[in-house]
Amino acid sequence: YEPGIAMRDVPADEMKHLVKDLKGGVQVEKILPGSPNRKLREEDIIIKAADERILKGHQVLALFKDGPGPVKVEVLREGERKV
């Protein structure tokens, strides 16, 4: 099962320009047609999901391996942390 988003890893050196205490994250580049996503927006940077710190896209994909379902996600949106 796929989450229906296109994403890219945000390395620590790029992230430090946004928030000093974060060492990376995964940015949502595009919400794909048919995506089950209801909370994420394009440009969001996923920093935590299911109480796990997110640094790489494969971590996000692993959360959806058993199908769609609610996953608590914390993002950096427009410079602010949002749950």
Secondary structure by P-SEA (a helix, b strand, c coil): ccccbbbbbbcaaaaaacccccccbbbbccccccccccccccccccccccccccccaaaaaaaaccccccccccccccccccc
